[in-house]
Amino acid sequence: MWDSLWDAGRSSGLIPAGIGVYGTTGRLEKGYRAFGAELTGDFNLVEAGMTRPRVKAQDFVGKAAYLEQRSAPPGRGAVHPDHR
């Protein structure tokens, strides 16, 4: 199947790309941050700009802490130390 798809798509500029590309460029284009790369434990989700418009009704681990962070007054924002 791969060979058939590859042969059919090469004239149209098909390139081999897998899920690994999502882990870098796709994630960055959407503004998704990765803990340990762009984020550390120094900022919560609200301070890092990672809140969503709504919080799902179902319970999940960390929901109480997340709701508390969302209800608190705006605090510091995540700023890279090199951008003073």
LINPEJO-V961399 format. One record per residue. N is the residue number from 1. SS is DSSP state (2 for helix, 1 for strand, 0 for the rest). D_LAST is the distance of its C-alpha to the last C-alpha in whole Angstrom. Layout:
((N	SS	D_LAST) (N	SS	D_LAST))
This chain:
((1	0	53) (2	2	50) (3	2	52) (4	2	53) (5	2	50) (6	2	48) (7	2	51) (8	2	51) (9	2	47) (10	2	47) (11	2	48) (12	2	46) (13	0	43) (14	0	43) (15	0	40) (16	0	40) (17	0	37) (18	0	37) (19	2	35) (20	2	33) (21	2	31) (22	2	31) (23	2	29) (24	2	26) (25	2	26) (26	2	28) (27	2	26) (28	2	22) (29	2	24) (30	2	25) (31	0	21) (32	0	23) (33	0	21) (34	0	22) (35	1	22) (36	0	22) (37	0	20) (38	0	17) (39	1	18) (40	0	19) (41	0	20) (42	0	17) (43	0	17) (44	0	20) (45	0	22) (46	0	21) (47	0	17) (48	0	17) (49	0	18) (50	0	22) (51	0	24) (52	0	27) (53	0	29) (54	0	32) (55	0	33) (56	0	36) (57	0	39) (58	0	40) (59	0	39) (60	0	37) (61	0	35) (62	0	32) (63	2	33) (64	2	33) (65	2	30) (66	2	28) (67	2	30) (68	2	29) (69	2	25) (70	2	26) (71	2	28) (72	0	25) (73	0	23) (74	0	20) (75	0	17) (76	0	14) (77	0	13) (78	0	12) (79	0	8) (80	0	8) (81	0	7) (82	0	6) (83	0	4) (84	0	0))
